[in-house]
Amino acid sequence: MPTDFVGKTALITGAGRGIGRAVALGLGAAGARVVLLARTTAQLDETRVLLRELGLAAERVSVLPADLADEEDRGRAVTAALAWGRVDILVNNAATVEPLGPTAGINAAGLRLAFEVNVVAPAALTTAVLPGMLEAGWGRVVNVSSGIVANPAGMVGGNAYAATKAALGAHTVNLAAELRGTGVTVNAYRPGGGDTAMQAWIRGQDPERIGAGLHQRFNRNYAEGALITPEHSAAALLAHLGGDHTGMIWDVSTAPVGA
């Protein structure tokens, strides 16, 4: 990874907490101007405060509260982001793990929402920022995926999540092939089992709703100390970001030495 991203603007979704916040802090520390996008304004403000404490000037941190599941709200946020200038780095980190539970009990509306947040929104954001990247001859798109794609049977009760993350991976590799040679890279990142709010939410769900097996697995991983910090995961992602590889599936366990 280059020592800095001075002169670059990064848009990070899900930047109000967890891995998204940690990625934003890492990019800010590396000199990038950061645009923070998430649903919850209070959490975005907390991330902004942390970035200011790192020494970023107020004009180098922008906050965009938006619901990525809402096409109109998403479009408004993209318009605002591009009004500030070209986006050089896009980290599509926001995701939903819902709907959870036996597939027979999942309705079409819940499945559509999962695809909207986990697949359509990253693709739409990429489409919006891509012209500026192509004009500049440089851009970085990272789609945060999941290890579930490598082992779809490993998360019984999470069929929608597994399906959407697999679709996101296919989108990533296909788009990378389309853009090869343009200076714009597109890669997926599997962040590992992180000690995040999403993990805590799953642990707190009723086992009868999400399935006893899924509930036991997430609680066991937490009890055994198997989770990594968001900062650990973000550092592994950022260690890859400056390179020219494209169409890759990066994994937290295979980050370059020093990540």
QUISULLIN-V712545 format. One record per backbone hydrogen bond with DSSP energy under -0.5 kcal/mol. CO is the residue of the C=O (numbers start at 1). NH is the residue of the N-H. If there is no record, write none. Layout:
co;nh
CO;NH
CO;NH
This chain:
co;nh
5;8
8;33
9;88
9;89
10;12
10;35
11;91
12;15
12;37
14;17
17;20
17;21
18;22
19;23
20;24
21;25
22;26
23;27
24;28
25;29
26;30
27;32
28;31
30;5
31;7
33;10
34;36
34;62
35;12
35;37
36;64
37;14
37;15
38;66
39;41
40;44
41;45
42;46
43;47
44;48
45;49
46;50
47;51
48;52
49;53
50;54
51;56
52;55
57;60
58;61
60;34
62;36
64;38
66;68
67;70
69;71
70;74
71;75
72;76
73;77
74;78
75;79
76;80
77;81
78;82
79;83
80;84
81;84
82;85
86;88
88;140
89;11
90;92
90;142
91;13
91;93
92;144
99;160
102;105
103;106
105;107
107;111
108;112
109;113
110;114
111;115
112;116
113;117
114;118
115;119
115;120
116;121
119;123
120;124
121;125
122;126
123;127
124;128
125;129
126;130
127;131
129;133
130;134
131;135
132;136
133;137
133;138
139;185
140;90
141;187
142;92
142;144
143;145
143;189
146;149
147;150
147;151
151;154
152;155
155;158
157;101
158;162
159;163
160;164
161;165
162;166
163;167
164;168
165;169
166;170
167;171
168;172
169;173
170;174
171;175
172;176
173;177
174;178
175;179
176;180
177;180
179;182
183;139
183;185
185;141
186;247
187;143
188;250
189;145
189;191
190;252
192;194
193;228
194;196
196;200
197;201
198;202
199;203
200;204
202;205
206;209
206;210
207;211
211;215
212;216
213;217
214;218
215;219
216;220
217;221
218;222
219;223
220;224
221;226
222;225
228;195
229;233
230;234
231;235
232;236
233;237
234;238
235;239
236;240
237;240
237;241
238;242
240;243
248;188
248;250
250;190
251;254
252;255
256;259
